[in-house]
């Protein structure tokens, strides 16, 4: 385990549909939402005890999509894609959730 570094401070969250921006103090988020954690082999992990690298997340883009893949408001979405970026807007992780 490597000691957790300090986060740059804030995570900007952008709703791509309405372009609203929310700035959240990183310290108010769980560690897995502050950093992408990598183990000794460079493989993503959710276990901070196994982490040897901490890549800070500084930007999150949230896309809500309808069945055609078009951007829609949250109440019409059947899919949500969360894209997390680090320094220089480098994509670190992308998660897609689908409504049942």
N, C-alpha and C positions, 0 to 999 in steps of 0.2 A: 504494500500500500504506500502510495505517495501522499504527502501532506496536501490537503486541498488548498489551491491558490486563492487569492482574493479575486472576486469577480469584478469586472470593470465598473459595475454599479447598477445599471438599469437594463431592463429588457423592453424594447419597443414592440408593441403588439399592434399589427395593422389588419383591420378587416378589409379585405380586398374589394368586397362588394360596395360598401358605402364609404370606403377610404378613411374611416375613423381610426384614430391612433390613440392608444393608451400606453402610458409609460409607467412601468411597474418597478419598484425597487427589487433588485435581485434577491436581497436578503429576505423578502417576504414570500419567496417561492421555495418549494422543495429542491433539494440539490439536483435531482434529475431534470428539473426545468430551468436550472441555472447553467448546467453544464451537460455536454455529452461526455460520458465516461468511457475510457478505453482501458482494456487490460494490458498486460505485458506483451501480448501478441498483436496489439492494435485492434482488437475486436471489441465492439461495443458491449458494455455491461451495465446493468442497473445496480450492481453491488459496489458501493463506494469502497468497501474493504479490498476489492480486487483491482480498483482503478490505479493506473500508473500515469495516466494522462487525463487532464480535465480541459476540455475545449469549451470556453464560455459562449453561451448563447446570448446574443445581444439584440436580435431581431427575430420576430415571429410573424409570418404572414398566414392568415386564416382565410381559406377559400371555402365557401359553401356552394354546392352545386346541385342542380336538379338532375333528373334522369337523362337529360340530353347533354350534360356536362357544362351547362351554362351557369354563370354566376347568378345567384338568387339570394333574397333575404333568408335569414335563419329559419323562419317558419315554413318555408317552401323547400328547404334543402333535404335531399335524400343521402347526401354524402358531404363529409367535411374533410378537407385536407389541411394539415398543419405543417408548415415548412419552417424549420428552425435554422437560423443562420448565425455564423460567428463573424470574426473580423473580416473586413472587406466583403461582406455579404456572401461569404463562402457557405454554401449549403452543407449543413452538418447532419441533418436528419429530416425525414419526411414521414408523416404518419397519415394514413387514410382511414376514416371511420365511415361505415355504411349503416344507414338506418335499416332495422329489420322490417 
